[in-house]
Amino acid sequence: MSRTDTAGSLDTAPPGDAGFHRSLGLFDSTMIVVGGMIGSGIFLVSADMARLLGSASWVLAAWGLTAILTLTAALSYGELAAMMPRAGGQYVYLREAFSPLAGFLYGWTLFAVIQTGTVAAVSVGFARYAGVLLPFVSEDRYLVPPIHLSERYAVSLSVAQLVGVAIVAFLTWTNTRGIDYGRIVQNVFTTAKTAAVVGLVVIGIAFGASWETIGANFTNAWTPVGPTPVAPGLDATSIYGLLVALAIAQVGSLFASDAWNNITFTAGEVKNPRRDVPLSLALGTGLVMALYLAANVTYFVTLPLQAVQTVPADRVAAASLEVALPGVGAALLAVGIMISTFGCANGMLLSGARAYYAMARDGLFFRGAGRLNARGVPATGLVIQGLWTALLVLPRTYDPATGAYGNLYGSLLDYVVSAALLFYILTIAGVFRLRWTRPEAPRPYKAVGYPIVPALYIVAASGILVVLALYRPTTTWPGFVIVMLGLPVYALFSRSAALAARVRDRSEGERP
């Protein structure tokens, strides 16, 4: 089967998209962007960033850099989304700009870790915060105690893990019922969690801010104090060390801001995709990054820098709200994070299956994932995704020195932050390539500031990637290995697709 047969031309939707129900308006699309971005990261990662940078002002600057990068990327993606308003989104962009292999390696990484690992993480995050209100929901209360597979790896089923698996199963089922079910869940929970972040900011500043804290954090604001070294003899107190620390800090803030591209996967179900997908990318990322900056201001007007750096389990948002509302702040935030993680998991499950649908239509994923059910959704793809996500909840890491258990998906997510950044760089490079190779293609929306703004993103993101490869190799190179593991898988799917095409052609030739 040729690429033309499977993909169609750039200016028309492929026949396989015809069965989707175009039910998503601009508000729905924006809620998918916002809902995918806001998970639990914003409530946690600023603590580690504060340790790296040793300054409240530099933490805010790091978030500002993340905001610029995210908005720039989203505005650049808008051009591709308007050109190719199809189910599959970023997978399709990479396939058309470079090759089917480039698209597949992204889709492979998305399925193996990025989408499924993130859903596993936020589902167990839901369970952890449910444990604040219901203490029996605990990672230490086992239905199946850890069974060690090796010295450092085990599998288990705790009550918290069971709740995480149940969330995945429930949301997978609701999304198989049709796009309207997923849309309603997404809109309700995204609206609620956006209100929760706004509430955190308003309550924190109104009832928790103090001039003493502000003075302590912002006097000599740009002088790092006691930052964690990024390498032996190198920390944020030197200019070079500060630049390196800013790049490494992006791991946390970019991870907390990720998944804004999920709306591109669902373009086949947007009513007016050429207008609404680019617009929702701009509106959604702009709203979330403004909320994230406001949340971080709240942290540093309510908590001294040292408190942010040393807060237990990095729960900086909970500590901030507890200052504003002693005795009830932690419980309120637990409810807010449960709402946030539930909505995040729903949006990512909903959208991820559309990417696998596009891959399957090209013969590069399990065939059943490329079919729609009677309700117009890729139910088989949703189920496959849900099963793999649930499996990622079960493996545990083990530290023999401390006897502590962790979660395997957490390690995997650390590994693929750099890989995800690489695919963002490649996709924006695809804007340049398609301008050159297909100048005649319709572009209802063009990347803002082209070519300068997209080029600046590529340069800045590439610089961050180089720093991570040099100073965080243990969490960078394994991510690239995960991507490369897709090569033999691609070969298997390609061979299977070619064989199926030959069989089909032979059977058609034998018809009377």
Steps between C-alpha positions, in 0.01 A plus 500: 500500500650835401510814711259663257250221555512528877552870555326676215609848400579778743191701423242225542409281794580133441204265449568334836408820685150499350350287778589744777226722640601865484364601839776716648465878492755763596418479872525119496831515314642756741394284794695207351810721484455633853395163641800320359742758633375539857570179689692486826837640390423864572430412864838326545786579263578852623662357813771321301542803275556714811769262622679516165480876456519623860291809426129579479560742214693247295226241554249750360740572213521126427122479483501807275740321265269197501205725417686652205609160368155347539314790339752517215465129433120512516483793256732316261294181524198708404626520142532122474161448666328731250676328207421146615184495715505123546476240770853422615635855520871508572549147366358618165713817500822304545397240244422763237798725574764228521400135462270228633790386721526842668128498569510145630788561741298783653184288515696209647645717776159657559341158551787335686559773757401862435122469493452177691768569760358845570149359541636232735674770704201733530264210575714388793538870588120510528514203735776653715299814561187297555702350784508841670122473538476118518807369684443137396585602140872458548800377304609315814177301535548200273256262341799330335829575682805582285626199305862562411603438141857606574691692764362832378164415344177350629127487427226564753137600537432747777165664569632818338612307193159331482328839507734619223416198284128552570522864383668388176238229444206733572623781275588257222146361516332844499704604197393190307142623539556785255673835470215680677560303820869584497428861409257552789735341754787710367309828507363447851827396661719745311274788597509380860877463516559835332282649771706307758826654377339845495377433854850401610635830367223721640483335843877474530563865422198635687550304823856367495723771354724691741735792447759320710503203262501723193792699637697187586445344157543807280770701676817429304259313277747389235767364731473120537539376857615143569390342172539127443807435279416394146842333475804477728623853554224655287186670627279801431730744680712535184371634169568176313362293787186714503443443128544126547266501802236693303518238224475208742214669687304488175458125548250566778321800353481362146366169634234688699411694184497206259210338310380829347539326161229242581231701322681433171429128542125564507484738202280249315223572752522881509216680321718767341851358540687742274392788724431345839805275547757782453286739703452251783877442511560872545217555750565188704877535535469872571246442776693218665837675494343812652350283778834324556688828537234629740518177704876536537466860610257372762753248629768764548281762667372246754807282565865590560738356241641251748152371576434449128828312465439269797123443491420129564447295183537827298134588574561872470142587403363319804745684727404834345128440544555376855657837584192675364244262654659315794347161567294477182737609223652157443159331476370762257803461280463121507151539354633745241776265392260206480283705264806608304649153456164345411444753223860469379474121473172526310636747246816300436314169462248662266761659274773235504282236336456728197876499438507119508198501267698696240798268542281193455345648185854514362564137601737607778299392805262221596239481225201516734611841629427641152129419512221710651215345698132574447538819706773634275799455733807273477386271781761229439777759512358634825497151652856420388617832642311441824645153548858617451443797730362273772801270465735797547336566838610162639885484472698654785858614537688409819793671671693240705679775696180650641250218450269748325276413207441731208299475179650385172296747295668782693842386380371455146353850495834641616660323205266632232484869590800554273356272232172693503695825464684351202170425326376854564817633335456266203134591457573873494783430257224338294342845457814609314523180298138509385531866404780387268366167372129590476474875458167467319322330792220711654606675821193667653719589799873569485751472784538829684832670431613245241788432448655676799269386783494127409876512441558652844298216654714242320821670617385540863352151529808346337719681751296356787526155344879525474530610865281210613705253298822632658388551860210256540614208282341232719153642432563618143671224303262226620219707347671491165545125543123462550446690174750279316331185627222600265718419198453120512132549582466722193665232289251240625193716435633609158560141397155398619336789313690417180400134525134593554512729196646224283232254613227754432637587157525129411144430610369799303692378191337158527143632505303415183 
